[in-house]
Amino acid sequence: MPAIQGRTREQLRQHIGRTLGAAYVSAATASGSTTTLVDNSIVLGGADTQIGKWVRFTSGSNDTLTRRVTDSAITSNVTTLTFMPAATASTASESYELWEGAYNPDDIDDWINQSIMFATGWVYDPIENIELHGDGKQARFDIPSNISMKFYVFNWVIDPSSR
């Protein structure tokens, strides 16, 4: 199975965030409250530099919640993020993603959904065609007219005409 098919939405979202340079993945290192998150591993600037970013919780009681950072403070190398609206439970050792303000993780999830819907029927075509099944001796095949996308067979590239 290709690696992409075994990935969770969280893994896909975090990969997108890292590729964009827009997401930082970490976990709370001390108990916070329903409006604060405490982490001693954030090394992303000084006080108030996290304002406007998005916190997406990825574990614990607040899993899947997205909140906006309204304040950030650093004391003795420990960062406290204040967010709104309040979460459903206090933050303790929950993992989270910290996203740049321009990239709401809920929008990233929506883009993933749209990509899956767009790919259905093109990439995940339920039609199976075994006309090109080889026996190890035949080196050339006629391309069936009902194949409508590129695909790779060993080291050969077959590029039929588009739909």
Beta strands, then each sheet from edge to edge (+ up, - down):
strand 1: 23-27
strand 2: 36-39
strand 3: 54-57
strand 4: 66-75
strand 5: 78-84
strand 6: 95-99
strand 7: 151-153
strand 8: 156-158
sheet 1: 1+ 6- 3+ 4- 5+ 2-
sheet 2: 7+ 8-
end
